[in-house]
Amino acid sequence: MQFLITIIIAWVLFSLVVAAIPLRMEVEYRKHADDDRLTMVLRAWPGVWGYKLEVPVIQWNWEDWLPYLRMEAATETSTGQSLTKHEVKVKKVPPLPLGIVTKISGLFKAGLDILRINRWFYRNIRCHRLKWVTEVGLEDAAATGMFIGGLWVLKGWVFANLQRTVKVEFSRPEFEVIPSFAETKLNLGFNCIFAIRAGHIMLMGLRTFWILIKAVVGQRG
């Protein structure tokens, strides 16, 4: 019995130590001409443990990601006459069974609970740095000026949403927009540092798992 109590105490102490470990993640993206580089570094206690992921080249193929949607509507023939009209009768949609409504409401409640946990988790993330430098130039000087104004609006919107989502540890971000009226170019420099304790990640995982278990049990019940 005493041995079991010792094991439990040791496990609790180990869990508390792991939960107190601060995790620090740095994300950096640089684009200069044709050189694109994305670097992500995850550290737990400087000098003790760390992991670095570096992607030297990023190639974006927008045609593979953005769907192309084309819609055509015909209202009249080439001679100006209206097309043939058809009367369509819509039958009354039968009501959903009570069991399905109950299951849908249970899943909806589970989704809301997970969203609340996500908001709690984000509020425990600390942002220590946000640096975003953009050098841009278009063929037309007026278009360059308009684009720069839009960039400032975008950066302000990003920072405002960041303040509402996580804890920002600085008063002003390092934003800079450099216009280039001599040539067409787009260079980017982005760097941000986030920190959170491992205990918050563990607690979020446990709470999410418990919500999913309750939702599954409720569906079967």
C-alpha positions as a Markdown table, in Angstrom:
| # | Residue | x | y | z |
|---|---|---|---|---|
| 1 | Met | 0.0 | 0.0 | 0.0 |
| 2 | Gln | 2.8 | 2.4 | 0.9 |
| 3 | Phe | 4.5 | 1.6 | -2.4 |
| 4 | Leu | 1.3 | 2.4 | -4.3 |
| 5 | Ile | 1.0 | 5.7 | -2.5 |
| 6 | Thr | 4.6 | 6.5 | -3.4 |
| 7 | Ile | 4.0 | 5.7 | -7.0 |
| 8 | Ile | 0.9 | 8.0 | -7.1 |
| 9 | Ile | 2.7 | 10.9 | -5.4 |
| 10 | Ala | 5.7 | 10.5 | -7.8 |
| 11 | Trp | 3.3 | 10.5 | -10.8 |
| 12 | Val | 1.5 | 13.6 | -9.5 |
| 13 | Leu | 4.8 | 15.5 | -9.0 |
| 14 | Phe | 6.0 | 14.4 | -12.4 |
| 15 | Ser | 2.8 | 15.6 | -14.0 |
| 16 | Leu | 3.0 | 19.0 | -12.3 |
| 17 | Val | 6.6 | 19.4 | -13.5 |
| 18 | Val | 5.7 | 18.6 | -17.0 |
| 19 | Ala | 2.7 | 20.9 | -16.9 |
| 20 | Ala | 4.9 | 23.8 | -15.8 |
| 21 | Ile | 7.3 | 23.4 | -18.7 |
| 22 | Pro | 7.1 | 26.6 | -20.9 |
| 23 | Leu | 6.9 | 25.9 | -24.6 |
| 24 | Arg | 8.2 | 28.6 | -27.0 |
| 25 | Met | 7.4 | 28.5 | -30.7 |
| 26 | Glu | 9.0 | 30.8 | -33.3 |
| 27 | Val | 7.7 | 31.1 | -36.8 |
| 28 | Glu | 9.7 | 32.9 | -39.5 |
| 29 | Tyr | 9.0 | 33.4 | -43.1 |
| 30 | Arg | 11.2 | 35.2 | -45.6 |
| 31 | Lys | 10.7 | 35.9 | -49.3 |
| 32 | His | 13.3 | 37.7 | -51.3 |
| 33 | Ala | 12.9 | 37.4 | -55.1 |
| 34 | Asp | 12.8 | 33.7 | -55.8 |
| 35 | Asp | 14.1 | 32.6 | -52.4 |
| 36 | Asp | 11.3 | 31.5 | -50.1 |
| 37 | Arg | 12.1 | 30.1 | -46.7 |
| 38 | Leu | 9.8 | 29.0 | -43.8 |
| 39 | Thr | 11.4 | 28.2 | -40.5 |
| 40 | Met | 9.6 | 26.9 | -37.3 |
| 41 | Val | 11.4 | 26.4 | -34.1 |
| 42 | Leu | 9.9 | 24.8 | -30.9 |
| 43 | Arg | 11.8 | 25.0 | -27.7 |
| 44 | Ala | 11.2 | 23.8 | -24.1 |
| 45 | Trp | 13.6 | 25.5 | -21.7 |
| 46 | Pro | 16.5 | 27.0 | -23.7 |
| 47 | Gly | 19.4 | 24.7 | -24.1 |
| 48 | Val | 17.5 | 21.6 | -22.9 |
| 49 | Trp | 15.3 | 20.6 | -25.8 |
| 50 | Gly | 14.4 | 22.0 | -29.1 |
| 51 | Tyr | 13.1 | 21.1 | -32.6 |
| 52 | Lys | 13.6 | 23.0 | -35.8 |
| 53 | Leu | 11.8 | 22.6 | -39.1 |
| 54 | Glu | 13.0 | 24.4 | -42.1 |
| 55 | Val | 11.4 | 24.5 | -45.5 |
| 56 | Pro | 13.7 | 26.1 | -48.0 |
| 57 | Val | 11.4 | 26.6 | -51.0 |
| 58 | Ile | 7.6 | 27.2 | -51.0 |
| 59 | Gln | 5.8 | 27.0 | -54.3 |
| 60 | Trp | 2.2 | 28.1 | -54.4 |
| 61 | Asn | 0.0 | 26.7 | -57.2 |
| 62 | Trp | -3.2 | 28.7 | -56.8 |
| 63 | Glu | -5.0 | 26.7 | -59.6 |
| 64 | Asp | -4.8 | 23.6 | -57.5 |
| 65 | Trp | -6.3 | 25.2 | -54.4 |
| 66 | Leu | -8.8 | 27.8 | -55.6 |
| 67 | Pro | -11.9 | 26.2 | -57.2 |
| 68 | Tyr | -13.2 | 27.8 | -60.4 |
| 69 | Leu | -16.9 | 28.4 | -60.3 |
| 70 | Arg | -18.8 | 29.4 | -63.4 |
| 71 | Met | -22.5 | 30.0 | -63.4 |
| 72 | Glu | -24.5 | 30.9 | -66.5 |
| 73 | Ala | -28.2 | 31.9 | -66.6 |
| 74 | Ala | -30.3 | 32.1 | -69.7 |
| 75 | Thr | -33.3 | 34.4 | -69.6 |
| 76 | Glu | -34.3 | 34.6 | -73.2 |
| 77 | Thr | -33.5 | 33.3 | -76.6 |
| 78 | Ser | -31.4 | 35.0 | -79.2 |
| 79 | Thr | -34.6 | 36.3 | -80.8 |
| 80 | Gly | -35.7 | 38.0 | -77.6 |
| 81 | Gln | -38.5 | 35.6 | -76.8 |
| 82 | Ser | -38.9 | 34.3 | -73.3 |
| 83 | Leu | -37.9 | 30.7 | -72.6 |
| 84 | Thr | -40.6 | 28.1 | -71.9 |
| 85 | Lys | -41.8 | 28.3 | -68.3 |
| 86 | His | -42.4 | 25.2 | -66.2 |
| 87 | Glu | -44.5 | 25.1 | -63.1 |
| 88 | Val | -42.7 | 23.3 | -60.3 |
| 89 | Lys | -44.6 | 22.1 | -57.2 |
| 90 | Val | -42.7 | 21.8 | -54.0 |
| 91 | Lys | -43.9 | 19.0 | -51.8 |
| 92 | Lys | -44.1 | 19.5 | -48.1 |
| 93 | Val | -40.9 | 18.5 | -46.4 |
| 94 | Pro | -41.6 | 15.9 | -43.7 |
| 95 | Pro | -40.5 | 16.8 | -40.2 |
| 96 | Leu | -37.3 | 15.3 | -38.8 |
| 97 | Pro | -37.7 | 12.5 | -36.3 |
| 98 | Leu | -37.3 | 13.6 | -32.7 |
| 99 | Gly | -34.3 | 11.3 | -32.3 |
| 100 | Ile | -32.4 | 12.9 | -35.1 |
| 101 | Val | -33.2 | 16.4 | -33.7 |
| 102 | Thr | -31.9 | 15.3 | -30.3 |
| 103 | Lys | -28.7 | 13.9 | -31.8 |
| 104 | Ile | -28.1 | 17.1 | -33.8 |
| 105 | Ser | -28.7 | 19.3 | -30.8 |
| 106 | Gly | -26.2 | 17.1 | -28.8 |
| 107 | Leu | -23.5 | 17.5 | -31.5 |
| 108 | Phe | -24.2 | 21.3 | -31.7 |
| 109 | Lys | -23.8 | 21.6 | -27.9 |
| 110 | Ala | -20.5 | 19.6 | -28.1 |
| 111 | Gly | -19.3 | 21.9 | -30.8 |
| 112 | Leu | -20.1 | 25.0 | -28.7 |
| 113 | Asp | -18.2 | 23.5 | -25.7 |
| 114 | Ile | -15.2 | 22.8 | -27.9 |
| 115 | Leu | -15.2 | 26.4 | -29.2 |
| 116 | Arg | -15.3 | 27.7 | -25.6 |
| 117 | Ile | -12.3 | 25.5 | -24.7 |
| 118 | Asn | -10.5 | 26.8 | -27.8 |
| 119 | Arg | -11.1 | 30.4 | -26.7 |
| 120 | Trp | -9.8 | 29.6 | -23.2 |
| 121 | Phe | -6.7 | 27.9 | -24.7 |
| 122 | Tyr | -6.0 | 30.9 | -27.0 |
| 123 | Arg | -6.2 | 33.3 | -24.0 |
| 124 | Asn | -3.4 | 31.4 | -22.4 |
| 125 | Ile | -1.1 | 31.8 | -25.4 |
| 126 | Arg | 1.4 | 34.7 | -25.0 |
| 127 | Cys | 2.7 | 36.5 | -28.1 |
| 128 | His | 6.1 | 38.0 | -27.4 |
| 129 | Arg | 6.9 | 39.3 | -30.9 |
| 130 | Leu | 5.3 | 40.2 | -34.1 |
| 131 | Lys | 7.4 | 41.5 | -36.9 |
| 132 | Trp | 6.1 | 41.9 | -40.5 |
| 133 | Val | 8.1 | 43.8 | -43.1 |
| 134 | Thr | 6.8 | 44.1 | -46.7 |
| 135 | Glu | 8.6 | 45.6 | -49.7 |
| 136 | Val | 6.3 | 45.9 | -52.6 |
| 137 | Gly | 6.3 | 47.6 | -56.0 |
| 138 | Leu | 3.9 | 47.5 | -58.9 |
| 139 | Glu | 4.1 | 48.7 | -62.5 |
| 140 | Asp | 2.0 | 51.8 | -61.8 |
| 141 | Ala | 3.0 | 54.3 | -59.0 |
| 142 | Ala | -0.7 | 55.0 | -58.2 |
| 143 | Ala | -1.4 | 51.3 | -57.9 |
| 144 | Thr | 1.6 | 50.9 | -55.6 |
| 145 | Gly | 0.3 | 53.6 | -53.3 |
| 146 | Met | -3.2 | 52.1 | -53.1 |
| 147 | Phe | -1.7 | 48.6 | -52.5 |
| 148 | Ile | 0.5 | 50.0 | -49.7 |
| 149 | Gly | -2.6 | 51.6 | -48.1 |
| 150 | Gly | -4.4 | 48.3 | -48.2 |
| 151 | Leu | -1.4 | 46.5 | -46.6 |
| 152 | Trp | -1.5 | 48.9 | -43.7 |
| 153 | Val | -5.2 | 48.2 | -43.2 |
| 154 | Leu | -4.6 | 44.5 | -43.4 |
| 155 | Lys | -1.7 | 44.6 | -40.9 |
| 156 | Gly | -3.8 | 46.7 | -38.5 |
| 157 | Trp | -6.7 | 44.2 | -38.8 |
| 158 | Val | -4.3 | 41.2 | -38.1 |
| 159 | Phe | -2.9 | 42.9 | -34.9 |
| 160 | Ala | -6.4 | 43.8 | -33.6 |
| 161 | Asn | -7.6 | 40.3 | -34.0 |
| 162 | Leu | -4.4 | 39.0 | -32.4 |
| 163 | Gln | -5.0 | 41.2 | -29.4 |
| 164 | Arg | -8.6 | 39.8 | -29.1 |
| 165 | Thr | -7.5 | 36.2 | -29.3 |
| 166 | Val | -4.2 | 35.8 | -27.4 |
| 167 | Lys | -2.3 | 37.7 | -24.7 |
| 168 | Val | 0.0 | 40.2 | -26.4 |
| 169 | Glu | 3.1 | 41.0 | -24.4 |
| 170 | Phe | 4.0 | 44.2 | -26.3 |
| 171 | Ser | 2.3 | 47.5 | -27.0 |
| 172 | Arg | 3.2 | 47.9 | -30.7 |
| 173 | Pro | 4.1 | 45.4 | -33.3 |
| 174 | Glu | 7.1 | 45.8 | -35.7 |
| 175 | Phe | 5.3 | 46.6 | -38.9 |
| 176 | Glu | 6.9 | 48.2 | -41.9 |
| 177 | Val | 5.9 | 48.7 | -45.5 |
| 178 | Ile | 8.5 | 49.8 | -48.0 |
| 179 | Pro | 7.3 | 51.1 | -51.4 |
| 180 | Ser | 9.3 | 50.4 | -54.5 |
| 181 | Phe | 8.5 | 52.7 | -57.4 |
| 182 | Ala | 11.5 | 51.8 | -59.5 |
| 183 | Glu | 10.7 | 48.1 | -60.2 |
| 184 | Thr | 8.1 | 45.5 | -59.6 |
| 185 | Lys | 8.8 | 43.4 | -56.6 |
| 186 | Leu | 7.4 | 41.7 | -53.5 |
| 187 | Asn | 9.7 | 40.8 | -50.6 |
| 188 | Leu | 8.4 | 39.7 | -47.2 |
| 189 | Gly | 9.8 | 39.2 | -43.8 |
| 190 | Phe | 7.6 | 37.8 | -41.1 |
| 191 | Asn | 8.6 | 36.7 | -37.5 |
| 192 | Cys | 6.4 | 35.9 | -34.5 |
| 193 | Ile | 7.1 | 34.2 | -31.2 |
| 194 | Phe | 4.4 | 32.4 | -29.1 |
| 195 | Ala | 4.7 | 30.8 | -25.7 |
| 196 | Ile | 2.4 | 28.5 | -23.7 |
| 197 | Arg | 2.8 | 26.0 | -20.8 |
| 198 | Ala | 2.5 | 22.3 | -21.5 |
| 199 | Gly | -0.1 | 22.1 | -18.8 |
| 200 | His | -2.5 | 24.2 | -20.9 |
| 201 | Ile | -2.1 | 21.9 | -23.9 |
| 202 | Met | -2.6 | 18.8 | -21.7 |
| 203 | Leu | -5.7 | 20.3 | -20.0 |
| 204 | Met | -7.2 | 21.3 | -23.4 |
| 205 | Gly | -6.7 | 17.8 | -24.7 |
| 206 | Leu | -8.3 | 16.2 | -21.7 |
| 207 | Arg | -11.3 | 18.5 | -21.7 |
| 208 | Thr | -11.8 | 18.1 | -25.5 |
| 209 | Phe | -11.6 | 14.3 | -25.1 |
| 210 | Trp | -14.1 | 14.3 | -22.3 |
| 211 | Ile | -16.6 | 16.4 | -24.4 |
| 212 | Leu | -16.2 | 14.0 | -27.4 |
| 213 | Ile | -16.8 | 11.0 | -25.1 |
| 214 | Lys | -19.9 | 12.5 | -23.7 |
| 215 | Ala | -21.2 | 13.3 | -27.2 |
| 216 | Val | -20.6 | 9.8 | -28.4 |
| 217 | Val | -22.3 | 8.3 | -25.4 |
| 218 | Gly | -25.2 | 10.7 | -25.9 |
| 219 | Gln | -25.6 | 9.6 | -29.5 |
| 220 | Arg | -25.7 | 5.9 | -28.6 |
| 221 | Gly | -28.1 | 6.6 | -25.7 |
